[in-house]
Amino acid sequence: MSVTERAPVSPQANFLGSGPYPEHRWRVVLWSVLAGFALTVIWSAPFVDSVIGDSVANTLLGHDAKATPIGGVLAGTFFAFVSGLAGTFTACNIAAFGAVAPLVGGGATGRPKFTDTLKPLGWIAAGMLTVSVVYGVVVALVGTRMPQFSTVSSPGGLTPRNIQSMIVFGVIGIVFIVLGLASVGVVRNPIAGLTRRFPHAPLVVMGALIGGFLIGRPFPLFRMMFRSAAESHNVFYGAAAFALQSVGNILVMALLFLLLTRGTGGRLQRWMLAKPTRIAVVTGAALLVAGTFTLLYWDLRVLGRTGVIWYPTIKW
């Protein structure tokens, strides 16, 4: 057994960046980054946005989501949840699934109580809802003067909405990458001090990052909900709509987590804990793939789509 695998490890140690770490950590980084890059190359926005997203929304709403105006606050809040669920697999939300591995790896051994299983989801929701509710209030107060409404193109073909998405998702992608590098021991954990005082801080931070998706999201159905909240100038409507949008975004992720933990009877957690470095590898790889995809897709591929640079893509 190598030196890095000698000591026992608590279930959440690797998510916190405290080791033990894999011996071939750079190999994990390389393959994860390559996987994230490959995903940006083959990603089809028309398929996930229209074929999947629009079909889900139309089915749940019972009408053409894009062609039917949002009629009032109650309809708007329901539309917010449905559009959030419909946007689960869009490029502006897919990184949320990077949180599944840290959640599973941080679970207890054996078969924990169902309420104990829900606790990590609660901490993620706390961080996520704080960001989304605050942003919903800001949108209701500021209205349609926000950059996400502007479609005025610059000489390079970028709109203020594009630039906002690039900045927001670029920052989120970098944070995911740093957390992934910390998980495998390449860099020091940037929130180590905070984690020592508040053990659930990493989950709250992960939730805040997922809530931040709304700040840069260009998904058409989201923009409809965004405009409805902005034009209403109703802060309660804005807060509720943006909160439900985020809840819809993570519903499938939460169900996947419950399936992997409750559905396997704890076998997956026992497998991850059987080898101390396994949590680090799985968690670090998930965060690095999600971060690389988010950063490259929303910065370099957007620039490639507007003709500023060349970026490889496979159209389908």
NUNU-798343 format. One line per 2 residues: their letters; for each residue x, y, z of N, C-alpha, C, O. Coordinates in steps of 0.1 Angstrom, whole numbers, always signed. Atoms other than C-alpha are relative to their C-alpha. Layout:
// NUNU-798343
A = X Y Z X Y Z X Y Z X Y Z | ... $
***
This chain:
// NUNU-798343
MS = +9 -12 +0 +0 +0 +0 +9 +12 +0 +19 +13 +7 | -9 -12 +1 +14 +34 -9 -2 +9 +12 -11 +7 +20 $
VT = +1 -9 -11 +20 +62 +15 -13 +8 +0 -18 +11 +11 | +12 -8 +1 -10 +81 +2 -12 -7 +5 -23 -1 +7 $
ER = +12 +8 -3 -33 +52 +11 +1 -5 +14 -7 -14 +18 | -3 +6 -13 -20 +45 +46 -10 +2 +11 -15 -7 +17 $
AP = +9 -4 -11 -43 +64 +69 -15 -2 -3 -19 -1 -15 | +15 +1 +2 -81 +58 +74 -5 +14 -4 +2 +24 -1 $
VS = +6 -13 +5 -103 +85 +60 -15 +1 +4 -22 -9 +3 | +15 -2 -3 -136 +100 +70 -7 +2 -13 -1 +5 -23 $
PQ = +7 +0 +12 -163 +99 +44 +1 +12 -9 +1 +11 -21 | +0 -12 +8 -161 +135 +34 +14 +6 -2 +16 +17 -7 $
AN = -13 -6 +0 -123 +140 +37 +5 +5 -13 +10 +16 -15 | -5 -3 +13 -115 +140 +0 -7 +12 -6 -1 +20 -13 $
FL = +8 -12 +5 -143 +165 -9 +5 +12 +7 +4 +23 +1 | -6 -11 -7 -127 +188 +17 +14 +3 -4 +20 +13 +0 $
GS = -14 -3 +4 -93 +185 +0 +10 -3 +11 +20 +3 +11 | -9 +3 -11 -77 +169 +31 +7 -14 -1 +13 -19 +8 $
GP = -6 +12 +2 -66 +136 +16 -7 -12 +6 -17 -10 +13 | -12 +4 +8 -56 +108 +12 -3 +2 -14 -14 +1 -19 $
YP = +1 -3 +14 -49 +115 -24 +5 -12 -9 +14 -20 -4 | -5 +10 +9 -43 +92 -54 +14 +2 -4 +19 +13 -4 $
EH = -14 -1 +3 -8 +84 -63 +2 +6 -14 +11 +14 -16 | -2 -5 +13 -13 +92 -100 -11 +11 -2 -19 +11 -11 $
RW = +10 -10 +0 -33 +124 -94 +0 +8 -14 -10 +12 -18 | +0 -7 +12 -21 +141 -126 -6 -7 -12 -12 -2 -21 $
RV = +7 +8 +10 -34 +112 -146 -15 +3 +1 -22 +3 -10 | +14 -3 -2 -68 +118 -131 -4 +14 -6 -14 +15 -12 $
VL = +3 -13 +6 -66 +155 -140 +0 +0 -15 -9 +6 -21 | -1 +0 +15 -55 +149 -176 -12 -6 -6 -19 +0 -15 $
WS = +12 +7 +7 -83 +124 -184 -13 +7 +3 -22 +7 -6 | +12 -8 -4 -109 +145 -166 -1 +12 -9 -12 +15 -14 $
VL = +1 -12 +8 -100 +176 -185 -3 -3 -15 -10 +3 -21 | +3 +5 +14 -99 +157 -218 -15 -4 -2 -21 -1 -12 $
AG = +15 +4 +1 -134 +143 -211 -9 +12 +0 -18 +13 -8 | +8 -13 +0 -147 +178 -203 +1 +7 -13 -9 +12 -19 $
FA = -2 -6 +13 -132 +191 -235 -8 -7 -11 -14 -1 -19 | +7 +8 +10 -146 +162 -256 -15 +3 +1 -22 +3 -10 $
LT = +15 -3 -1 -181 +169 -242 -4 +13 -6 -14 +14 -12 | +3 -13 +6 -179 +205 -254 +0 -1 -15 -8 +6 -22 $
VI = -1 +2 +15 -170 +193 -289 -12 -7 -5 -17 -3 -16 | +11 +8 +5 -199 +168 -292 -14 +6 +4 -24 +1 +0 $
WS = +13 -5 -6 -225 +189 -273 -9 +6 -11 -4 +14 -19 | +10 -5 +9 -256 +197 -293 -10 +8 +7 -19 +3 +13 $
AP = +9 -8 -7 -274 +227 -279 -14 -1 -6 -24 -1 +2 | +14 +2 +5 -304 +224 -303 -7 -12 +5 -19 -12 +7 $
FV = +7 +13 -5 -310 +188 -292 -4 +1 +14 -16 -2 +17 | +4 +0 -14 -309 +194 -255 -9 +11 +3 -18 +10 +12 $
DS = +9 -12 -2 -326 +228 -256 -14 -2 -5 -24 +0 +1 | +13 +1 +7 -353 +220 -281 -6 -14 +1 -18 -15 +6 $
VI = +6 +13 +0 -358 +183 -284 -3 -5 +14 -14 -11 +16 | +3 +5 -14 -354 +175 -247 -7 +11 +8 -18 +9 +13 $
GD = +6 -11 -8 -361 +209 -230 -14 +4 -4 -23 +4 +5 | +13 -5 +4 -390 +221 -250 -11 -11 +1 -22 -9 +4 $
SV = +9 +11 +0 -406 +186 -252 -5 -2 +14 -17 -5 +17 | +4 +2 -14 -405 +182 -214 -10 +11 +4 -20 +9 +11 $
AN = +9 -11 -4 -420 +217 -209 -13 +0 -6 -23 +2 +1 | +13 +1 +7 -447 +213 -235 -9 -11 +6 -21 -9 +8 $
TL = +7 +11 -5 -457 +180 -220 -6 +3 +14 -18 +0 +17 | +4 -3 -14 -459 +192 -184 -10 +11 +1 -19 +11 +9 $
LG = +9 -12 +0 -476 +225 -192 -13 -3 -8 -23 +3 -5 | +12 +3 +8 -500 +210 -218 -2 +9 -11 -13 +9 -17 $
HD = +1 -9 +12 -493 +236 -244 +14 +4 -4 +24 +0 +2 | -13 -4 +6 -465 +251 -265 +5 +11 +10 +0 +22 +11 $
AK = -6 -9 -11 -443 +267 -237 +4 +13 -6 +3 +24 +0 | -6 -12 +6 -426 +292 -261 -11 +9 -6 -9 +21 -6 $
AT = +10 -8 +8 -457 +303 -280 -12 +5 +9 -19 +13 +5 | +11 -4 -9 -480 +308 -249 +5 +10 +10 +14 +6 +18 $
PI = -4 -9 -10 -476 +339 -228 -3 -5 +14 -12 -13 +17 | +2 +3 -14 -472 +335 -190 -11 +8 +5 -10 +21 +6 $
GG = +12 -7 -5 -506 +344 -175 -1 +2 +15 -9 -5 +21 | +2 -3 -15 -501 +358 -140 +11 -7 +8 +19 -14 +4 $
VL = -10 +4 -10 -481 +351 -109 -1 -16 +2 +10 -22 +2 | +1 +15 -3 -495 +315 -102 +5 -8 -12 +13 -17 -10 $
AG = -5 +7 +12 -489 +304 -138 +15 +2 -1 +22 -7 -6 | -14 -3 +1 -455 +321 -137 +9 -9 +10 +19 -13 +6 $
TF = -8 +8 -9 -443 +302 -106 +0 -15 -4 +10 -21 -3 | +0 +13 +5 -455 +269 -120 +9 -1 -13 +16 -11 -14 $
FA = -8 +0 +12 -438 +278 -153 +15 +0 +4 +23 -7 -3 | -14 +0 -4 -406 +285 -134 +5 -13 +4 +16 -17 +0 $
FV = -4 +13 -4 -405 +251 -119 +1 -10 -12 +11 -17 -13 | +0 +9 +12 -413 +233 -152 +11 +4 -9 +18 -5 -14 $
SG = -11 -3 +9 -388 +253 -172 +14 -3 +7 +23 -7 +0 | -12 +4 -7 -362 +246 -145 +3 -15 -2 +14 -20 -5 $
LA = -1 +15 +2 -369 +208 -148 +3 -2 -15 +11 -11 -18 | -3 +2 +14 -369 +211 -186 +14 +3 -3 +20 -2 -13 $
GT = -14 -4 +2 -335 +228 -184 +10 -9 +7 +22 -5 +7 | -10 +9 -8 -319 +199 -164 +12 -3 -8 +23 -2 -3 $
FT = -12 +5 +7 -297 +187 -192 +5 +10 -10 +12 +7 -20 | -6 -10 +9 -289 +220 -209 +14 +3 +4 +18 +0 +15 $
AC = -14 -3 -2 -254 +233 -211 +2 +9 +12 +12 +9 +19 | -1 -9 -11 -261 +259 -185 -5 -6 +14 -6 +1 +24 $
NI = +3 +7 -12 -271 +233 -159 +6 -14 +2 +6 -19 +13 | -6 +13 +0 -253 +201 -167 +11 -2 +11 +13 -13 +16 $
AA = -10 +1 -10 -225 +209 -143 -5 -3 +14 +2 -7 +22 | +6 +4 -13 -249 +204 -114 +2 -14 +3 +3 -18 +15 $
FG = -2 +14 -2 -244 +167 -119 +14 -3 +6 +17 -14 +10 | -13 +2 -6 -208 +172 -108 -1 -1 +15 +9 -5 +22 $
AV = +2 +0 -14 -222 +175 -73 -4 -14 +5 -4 -17 +17 | +5 +13 -4 -235 +139 -73 +11 -8 +7 +9 -14 +17 $
AP = -11 +8 -5 -201 +123 -67 +4 +5 +14 +6 -4 +23 | -2 -4 -13 -193 +145 -37 -11 -4 +10 -8 -7 +22 $
LV = +11 +4 -8 -227 +138 -23 +0 -15 +4 -1 -18 +16 | +0 +15 -3 -224 +100 -26 +13 -3 +8 +12 -11 +17 $
GG = -12 +3 -8 -188 +100 -14 +0 +5 +14 +7 +0 +22 | +1 -5 -13 -198 +120 +16 -10 -7 +9 -12 -3 +20 $
GA = +11 +7 -8 -225 +96 +27 +7 -9 +10 +18 -13 +9 | -4 +9 -10 -222 +74 +57 +1 -14 -5 -6 -18 -15 $
TG = -1 +14 +3 -213 +38 +56 -13 -7 +4 -21 -2 +12 | +12 +8 -4 -240 +11 +59 -13 +6 -7 -12 +11 -18 $
RP = +13 -5 +6 -277 +21 +53 -5 +11 +9 -12 +8 +19 | +4 -10 -9 -283 +55 +69 -15 +2 -1 -22 -2 -10 $
KF = +14 -4 +0 -317 +68 +78 -3 +9 -11 +5 +16 -16 | +4 -8 +12 -337 +85 +50 +2 +15 +3 +7 +22 -6 $
TD = -2 -14 -3 -336 +118 +69 +15 +4 +0 +19 +15 -4 | -14 -3 +1 -298 +116 +72 +5 +1 -15 +14 +9 -18 $
TL = -3 -1 +14 -296 +110 +34 -4 +13 -6 +3 +18 -15 | +5 -13 +5 -316 +142 +28 +8 +12 +5 +8 +22 -1 $
KP = -7 -12 -6 -293 +164 +50 +9 +6 -10 +9 +18 -11 | -9 -6 +10 -266 +169 +23 -7 +8 -11 -3 +18 -15 $
LG = +8 -7 +10 -293 +178 -2 -5 +13 +6 -6 +23 -1 | +5 -12 -6 -306 +203 +23 +10 +11 +1 +7 +23 -1 $
WI = -11 -10 +0 -272 +220 +26 +2 +6 -13 +5 +18 -15 | -1 -5 +13 -269 +223 -11 -11 +9 -4 -9 +20 -10 $
AA = +11 -9 +2 -304 +237 -13 +1 +13 +7 -3 +24 +2 | -2 -13 -7 -295 +263 +13 +8 +10 -7 +5 +21 -9 $
GM = -8 -9 +8 -267 +277 -7 -6 +4 -13 -5 +15 -17 | +6 -3 +13 -286 +274 -40 -11 +10 +1 -12 +20 -6 $
LT = +12 -9 -1 -318 +291 -28 +4 +14 +5 -3 +24 +2 | -5 -13 -4 -299 +319 -11 +4 +9 -12 +0 +20 -13 $
VS = -4 -7 +12 -284 +329 -44 -12 +3 -9 -14 +14 -14 | +11 -1 +10 -315 +323 -66 -11 +10 +5 -16 +17 -2 $
VV = +10 -9 -6 -339 +341 -42 +5 +15 -1 -3 +24 -5 | -6 -14 +0 -316 +372 -39 +0 +5 -14 -4 +16 -17 $
YG = +0 -5 +14 -312 +373 -77 -14 +2 -5 -16 +12 -13 | +13 -3 +4 -349 +370 -82 -6 +13 +5 -13 +20 -2 $
VV = +4 -13 -6 -355 +400 -59 +6 +11 -8 +0 +21 -11 | -7 -10 +7 -329 +419 -78 -6 +2 -14 -8 +14 -18 $
VA = +7 -1 +14 -345 +411 -112 -13 +7 +1 -16 +16 -7 | +13 -7 -2 -379 +422 -99 +2 +15 +2 -6 +23 -2 $
LV = -2 -14 -3 -365 +455 -86 +6 +8 -12 +2 +19 -15 | -7 -7 +11 -342 +464 -116 -8 -1 -13 -8 +9 -21 $
GT = +8 +1 +12 -365 +451 -143 +8 -3 -12 +18 -10 -12 | -5 +4 +12 -357 +448 -179 +13 +8 -4 +18 +7 -16 $
RM = -13 -7 +3 -326 +471 -177 +12 -9 +2 +23 -4 +0 | -12 +9 -3 -304 +441 -168 +6 -5 -13 -1 -6 -23 $
PQ = -7 +4 +12 -278 +429 -193 -6 -13 -7 -5 -14 -19 | +5 +12 +7 -296 +396 -199 -12 +3 -9 -16 -6 -17 $
FS = +10 -4 +9 -323 +415 -218 +6 +6 -13 -2 +7 -23 | -6 -7 +12 -299 +432 -242 +4 -9 -11 +12 -19 -8 $
TV = -5 +8 +11 -294 +418 -276 +8 +8 -10 +9 +4 -22 | -8 -9 +8 -273 +447 -290 +14 -7 -2 +21 -9 +7 $
SS = -13 +7 +3 -243 +430 -308 +11 +10 -1 +10 +21 -6 | -12 -7 +1 -208 +443 -305 +6 -4 -14 +1 -13 -21 $
PG = -7 +4 +13 -184 +442 -336 +3 -15 -1 +3 -20 -12 | -4 +14 +1 -174 +407 -326 -12 -9 +1 -11 -22 +1 $
GL = +12 +8 +0 -210 +395 -326 -5 -4 +14 -15 -12 +15 | +4 +3 -13 -213 +393 -288 -10 +10 +6 -8 +22 +4 $
TP = +10 -9 -6 -243 +407 -270 +4 +1 +15 +11 -7 +20 | -2 -1 -15 -243 +419 -233 -4 -13 +7 +2 -17 +17 $
RN = +4 +13 -6 -262 +387 -226 +10 -11 -1 +13 -18 +8 | -11 +10 +2 -234 +366 -241 +11 +3 +9 +17 -7 +15 $
IQ = -11 -4 -8 -208 +385 -222 -3 -4 +15 +6 -9 +22 | +4 +3 -14 -227 +381 -189 +1 -16 +2 +6 -20 +12 $
SM = -1 +15 -1 -230 +343 -196 +15 -5 +1 +18 -13 +9 | -14 +4 +1 -193 +340 -204 +7 +3 +14 +15 -5 +19 $
IV = -7 -3 -13 -182 +358 -172 -5 -9 +11 +3 -15 +19 | +5 +7 -11 -206 +340 -149 +4 -15 -1 +9 -21 +9 $
FG = -3 +14 +1 -201 +305 -162 +16 -3 -1 +20 -13 +3 | -14 +1 +0 -164 +311 -167 +5 +0 +15 +14 -9 +18 $
VI = -4 +0 -14 -160 +319 -130 -5 -13 +7 +3 -19 +14 | +5 +12 -6 -182 +290 -120 +9 -12 -4 +12 -21 +4 $
GI = -9 +10 +5 -161 +267 -142 +13 -1 +7 +18 -11 +10 | -13 -1 -7 -129 +279 -126 -1 -5 +14 +8 -13 +19 $
VF = +2 +4 -14 -143 +273 -91 -1 -15 +0 +5 -22 +9 | +1 +14 +0 -153 +238 -100 +13 -7 -3 +16 -17 +4 $
IV = -13 +6 +3 -119 +231 -115 +9 +0 +13 +16 -9 +16 | -9 -1 -12 -101 +244 -83 -5 -10 +10 +4 -16 +17 $
LG = +5 +9 -10 -124 +223 -61 +4 -15 -4 +8 -23 +4 | -4 +13 +5 -116 +193 -83 +15 -3 +2 +19 -14 +6 $
LA = -14 +1 -3 -79 +199 -81 +3 -2 +15 +12 -9 +18 | -2 +1 -15 -81 +203 -43 -4 -14 +4 +2 -20 +13 $
SV = +5 +13 -4 -100 +170 -41 +10 -11 -3 +11 -21 +5 | -11 +10 +3 -71 +151 -57 +13 +4 +5 +23 -3 +3 $
GV = -13 -4 -7 -44 +170 -38 +9 +8 -9 +21 +9 -5 | -9 -8 +8 -30 +191 -66 +2 +14 +5 +13 +20 +5 $
VR = -1 -13 -6 -38 +224 -50 -5 +0 +15 -12 -10 +18 | +5 +0 -14 -46 +234 -14 -15 +4 -1 -19 +12 -9 $
NP = +14 -3 -1 -83 +235 -5 -2 +15 +3 +2 +19 +14 | +2 -14 -3 -93 +272 -8 -10 +3 +11 -10 +15 +16 $
IA = +10 -3 -11 -121 +269 +18 +3 -9 +12 -6 -12 +20 | -3 +9 -12 -102 +247 +43 -3 +7 +13 -9 +0 +22 $
GL = +3 -7 -12 -104 +273 +70 -15 +1 +3 -19 -1 +15 | +14 -1 -2 -141 +278 +65 -6 -13 +3 -15 -14 +11 $
TR = +5 +13 -2 -147 +241 +64 +3 -5 +15 -5 -12 +20 | -3 +4 -14 -130 +236 +98 -10 +6 +10 -13 +0 +20 $
RF = +9 -6 -8 -154 +260 +113 -15 -4 -3 -23 -6 +6 | +14 +4 +4 -185 +249 +93 +2 -12 -9 +4 -10 -21 $
PH = -3 +12 +7 -181 +213 +82 -9 -2 -13 -4 -9 -22 | +9 +1 +12 -210 +216 +57 +2 +11 -10 -5 +12 -20 $
AP = -2 -11 +9 -195 +246 +40 +2 -4 -15 -3 +3 -24 | -2 +4 +14 -184 +227 +8 -13 -3 -7 -15 +1 -19 $
LV = +13 +2 +6 -220 +216 +2 -8 +13 -2 -15 +14 -12 | +7 -13 +2 -233 +251 +7 +6 +8 -12 -1 +14 -19 $
VM = -7 -7 +11 -207 +265 -17 -4 -7 -13 -7 +0 -23 | +5 +7 +12 -217 +238 -42 -14 +5 -4 -17 +7 -16 $
GA = +14 -5 +3 -253 +249 -39 +0 +14 -5 -8 +17 -14 | -1 -14 +5 -244 +286 -43 +5 +0 -15 +0 +9 -22 $
LI = -4 +0 +13 -226 +277 -75 -11 -4 -10 -13 +2 -20 | +12 +4 +8 -257 +259 -88 -10 +11 -1 -16 +13 -12 $
GG = +9 -12 +0 -278 +289 -78 +5 +10 -10 -3 +17 -16 | -6 -10 +9 -254 +311 -98 -2 -3 -14 +0 +6 -23 $
FL = +3 +3 +14 -263 +293 -130 -11 +10 -5 -10 +14 -17 | +11 -8 +4 -294 +315 -131 +5 +14 -4 -1 +21 -13 $
IG = -5 -14 +3 -273 +347 -133 +6 +0 -14 +6 +11 -20 | -5 -1 +13 -258 +337 -166 -8 -8 -10 -4 -8 -22 $
RP = +7 +9 +9 -284 +314 -181 -7 +7 -12 -14 +17 -10 | +7 -5 +12 -295 +321 -217 -11 -9 -5 -17 -6 -16 $
FP = +10 +9 +4 -320 +292 -219 -13 +7 -4 -18 +14 +5 | +12 -8 +4 -350 +305 -239 -12 +0 +10 -18 +10 +12 $
LF = +11 +1 -9 -376 +292 -215 +3 +8 +13 -6 +13 +19 | -4 -7 -12 -357 +307 -186 -2 +15 -3 -6 +23 +6 $
RM = +2 -14 +3 -357 +341 -204 -14 +4 +1 -17 +16 +4 | +15 -4 -1 -395 +340 -206 -4 +2 +14 -10 +12 +18 $
MF = +2 -2 -14 -397 +335 -169 +6 +12 +6 +1 +19 +14 | -8 -12 -4 -370 +361 -163 -8 +13 -4 -9 +22 +5 $
RS = +7 -12 +4 -390 +387 -183 -13 +2 +7 -16 +13 +11 | +12 -1 -7 -422 +379 -166 +2 +5 +14 -5 +14 +19 $
AA = -3 -5 -14 -406 +384 -131 +5 +15 -1 +1 +23 +8 | -5 -14 +1 -388 +416 -143 -11 +10 -2 -11 +21 +3 $
ES = +11 -10 +4 -419 +432 -158 -10 +1 +11 -17 +11 +12 | +10 -1 -11 -440 +424 -127 +4 +9 +11 -4 +15 +18 $
HN = -5 -8 -11 -417 +443 -103 -5 -5 +14 -6 +3 +23 | +5 +7 -13 -431 +419 -76 +11 -8 +5 +15 -19 +0 $
VF = -12 +7 -5 -402 +409 -54 -3 -14 +5 +5 -23 +5 | +4 +13 -5 -422 +380 -39 -1 -10 -12 +3 -22 -11 $
YG = +0 +8 +13 -429 +367 -74 +13 -4 -5 +16 -15 -8 | -14 +3 +5 -393 +371 -84 +7 -10 +8 +14 -19 +3 $
AA = -7 +9 -10 -380 +353 -53 -5 -14 -2 +2 -23 -3 | +6 +14 +2 -405 +324 -57 +3 -6 -13 +7 -18 -14 $
AF = -3 +6 +13 -400 +320 -94 +14 -5 -2 +17 -15 -7 | -14 +3 +2 -362 +320 -93 +3 -12 +10 +11 -21 +6 $
AL = -2 +11 -9 -363 +296 -63 -5 -13 -6 +2 -23 -5 | +6 +12 +6 -386 +272 -80 +8 -4 -13 +9 -16 -16 $
QS = -8 +3 +12 -365 +274 -112 +12 -8 +5 +16 -18 -2 | -12 +8 -5 -334 +262 -92 -4 -13 +6 +3 -23 +3 $
VG = +4 +13 -5 -354 +235 -75 -3 -10 -11 +1 -21 -11 | +2 +8 +12 -365 +222 -109 +13 -4 -6 +14 -15 -11 $
NI = -13 +3 +6 -329 +223 -120 +7 -12 +7 +14 -19 +0 | -8 +11 -7 -316 +199 -93 -9 -12 +3 -4 -21 +10 $
LV = +8 +11 -4 -346 +176 -90 +5 -13 -5 +6 -23 +2 | -5 +12 +5 -332 +150 -113 +13 -4 +6 +16 -16 +9 $
MA = -12 +3 -7 -298 +153 -97 -2 -6 +14 +4 -15 +18 | +4 +5 -13 -314 +148 -63 -5 -14 +0 -1 -23 +8 $
LL = +5 +14 +2 -333 +117 -75 +11 -10 -3 +11 -21 +2 | -11 +9 +4 -301 +103 -90 +8 -3 +13 +13 -14 +15 $
FL = -7 +2 -13 -283 +108 -56 -7 -10 +9 -1 -19 +14 | +8 +9 -9 -311 +91 -37 +0 -14 -6 +1 -24 +2 $
LL = +0 +13 +6 -311 +62 -62 +14 -6 +2 +14 -18 +5 | -13 +5 -2 -273 +58 -59 +3 -4 +15 +11 -13 +18 $
TR = -2 +2 -14 -275 +59 -21 -10 -10 +6 -7 -21 +11 | +10 +8 -6 -308 +44 -10 -3 -13 -9 -5 -23 -4 $
GT = +3 +11 +9 -313 +22 -41 +10 -11 +0 +7 -22 -2 | -10 +10 +0 -280 +4 -37 +2 -5 +14 +11 -14 +16 $
GG = -1 +5 -13 -285 -2 +0 +14 +3 +7 +18 -4 +16 | -13 -4 -5 -252 +16 +8 +12 -7 -6 +24 -5 -2 $
RL = -11 +7 +6 -231 -7 -14 +9 +9 -8 +21 +7 -8 | -8 -9 +7 -219 +22 -35 +10 +8 +10 +21 +10 +7 $
QR = -9 -7 -10 -206 +41 -4 +10 -9 +5 +22 -5 +7 | -10 +9 -5 -189 +10 +9 +11 -3 -11 +22 -5 -7 $
WM = -10 +2 +11 -172 +5 -25 +9 +12 +0 +22 +10 -2 | -8 -12 +0 -160 +41 -24 +10 +1 +12 +21 +5 +11 $
LA = -8 -1 -12 -147 +38 +11 +9 -12 +2 +18 -12 +10 | -8 +12 -1 -131 +4 +6 +15 +3 -3 +24 -3 +2 $
KP = -13 -5 +3 -101 +22 -9 +1 +15 +3 -7 +22 -4 | +1 -14 -4 -93 +55 +7 +1 +11 -11 -5 +21 -10 $
TR = -2 -10 +11 -82 +73 -25 -12 +0 -10 -12 +9 -18 | +11 +1 +10 -113 +62 -44 -10 +12 +0 -14 +17 -10 $
IA = +9 -12 -1 -134 +91 -31 +6 +11 -7 +0 +19 -14 | -7 -11 +6 -108 +115 -42 +0 +0 -15 -2 +10 -22 $
VV = +0 +2 +15 -106 +101 -77 -14 +3 -6 -15 +11 -15 | +14 -2 +6 -144 +100 -83 -4 +14 +2 -10 +20 -8 $
TG = +5 -13 -2 -151 +133 -67 +8 +10 -8 +2 +19 -15 | -9 -9 +8 -121 +151 -83 -3 -1 -15 -4 +10 -21 $
AA = +3 +1 +14 -129 +137 -117 -13 +6 -4 -14 +13 -14 | +13 -6 +3 -166 +147 -115 +1 +15 -1 -5 +21 -10 $
LL = -1 -15 -1 -157 +183 -105 +8 +5 -12 +5 +16 -17 | -8 -5 +11 -130 +186 -131 -7 -1 -14 -5 +8 -22 $
VA = +7 +1 +13 -151 +173 -160 -11 +11 -1 -12 +18 -11 | +11 -10 +0 -180 +196 -150 +6 +14 -1 +1 +22 -9 $
GT = -7 -13 +1 -156 +226 -145 +6 +3 -14 +4 +14 -19 | -6 -2 +13 -137 +221 -177 -11 +2 -11 -10 +11 -19 $
FT = +10 -2 +9 -169 +217 -197 -6 +14 +1 -8 +21 -9 | +7 -13 -2 -185 +248 -182 +9 +12 -5 +4 +21 -11 $
LL = -9 -11 +4 -154 +270 -187 +2 +0 -15 +1 +11 -21 | -3 +1 +15 -146 +258 -223 -12 +3 -8 -12 +10 -18 $
YW = +12 -2 +8 -182 +257 -235 -4 +14 +0 -8 +20 -11 | +6 -14 -1 -193 +291 -222 +10 +11 -3 +6 +22 -5 $
DL = -9 -10 +4 -161 +309 -230 +6 -2 -14 +4 +6 -23 | -7 +3 +13 -141 +293 -259 -10 -4 -11 -9 +1 -22 $
RV = +10 +4 +10 -170 +276 -277 -9 +12 -4 -13 +13 -16 | +8 -12 +3 -191 +308 -275 +8 +9 -10 +2 +14 -19 $
LG = -9 -8 +8 -162 +327 -290 +1 -6 -14 +2 +1 -24 | +0 +7 +13 -160 +300 -317 -12 +2 -8 -12 +3 -20 $
RT = +13 -2 +7 -197 +303 -325 -2 +13 -6 -8 +15 -16 | +1 -14 +5 -194 +340 -330 +11 +3 -10 +11 +14 -16 $
GV = -10 -2 +10 -164 +336 -353 +13 +8 +6 +21 +11 -2 | -12 -7 -6 -139 +353 -329 +12 -9 +0 +23 -4 -4 $
IW = -11 +10 +1 -118 +322 -327 -5 -13 -6 -17 -14 -9 | +5 +13 +5 -119 +287 -341 -1 -10 +12 +8 -11 +20 $
YP = +1 +11 -11 -132 +259 -318 -7 -12 -7 -17 -11 -13 | +5 +12 +7 -138 +223 -329 -14 -3 +5 -16 -3 +18 $
TI = +14 +4 -4 -175 +212 -329 -4 -11 -9 +0 -11 -21 | +7 +10 +8 -194 +182 -342 -15 +3 +0 -21 +2 +10 $
KW = +14 -4 +1 -228 +193 -355 -9 -12 -2 -6 -20 -11 | +9 +11 +2 -257 +169 -352 -14 +4 +6 -23 -3 +5 $
***
